[in-house]
Amino acid sequence: MRASVMVTAACVALTACGVLSNSVTVKEAQPEARKLGITWQPRRAVNPARWPDACDLLGEKEIKAFLPQATNLRRTAEWVTVGEAGALGPDGAGRADSGKCTYEVKLPSPSGRPFGNDISIGIDAVGDPALVTRFFDGARKGASRSAVVEDLNAAGADACFGSRTAKNDVPAVTCRRGPLMFTIPSMSWYVNIDGVEREDTPRKNRVIEKQVIPAVIETVTAKV
């Protein structure tokens, strides 16, 4: 009896019988009341040189709203080049100096120490919403040739689809809202998630897919 009591106490104090106490809690998005200020003309694309800064799509307070344990935010911008063949429409070819951004934050991990994990957002197209809709439909069709594609409902977005090549992976998600189309690539995090056992990677990925990504989408689309 005494041994059983000791085991139970240790279980509660350390890992809640397989569920880690020092774990990530995912909460609701709380977008800031600010806009990207995208201006567009009918039947035309916005040149990539005038795209929004992808590193301005998520603010530090916004990330901490849905990931309260996130610390040490670091943003890394990447340039994106759009060729004539892949352009949304007239004036759509060019270079965006910050067309993609990786947001790295440290979160509780199985090692017991905070570990860096990434959220990346890449802008795909900016322009007349009618052109963006057509471009989005073409991207969805193209993705379906090499991946399993699923239409998604996400707060704030006009439309989204997820694409994955393996059943238990976190999907890459592409969304559009008015004149903006963007993609959140698949992600693999080294974290503990509240209520999920240490080795249950499929369930961990499900939380990222169903809670983290929707919070990112809602936060980004609120600025459009």
QUIZIHU-V127061 format. One record per helix or strand of 3 or more residues. SS is the DSSP state (hx for helix, st for strand). FROM is the first residue (numbers start at 1). LEN is the number of residues. If there is no record, write none. Layout:
# QUIZIHU-V127061
ss:SS from:FROM len:LEN
ss:SS from:FROM len:LEN
This chain:
# QUIZIHU-V127061
ss:hx from:2 len:13
ss:hx from:48 len:3
ss:hx from:54 len:3
ss:hx from:60 len:7
ss:st from:71 len:12
ss:st from:94 len:14
ss:st from:115 len:13
ss:hx from:129 len:15
ss:st from:148 len:5
ss:st from:159 len:6
ss:st from:172 len:6
ss:st from:180 len:5
ss:hx from:201 len:21
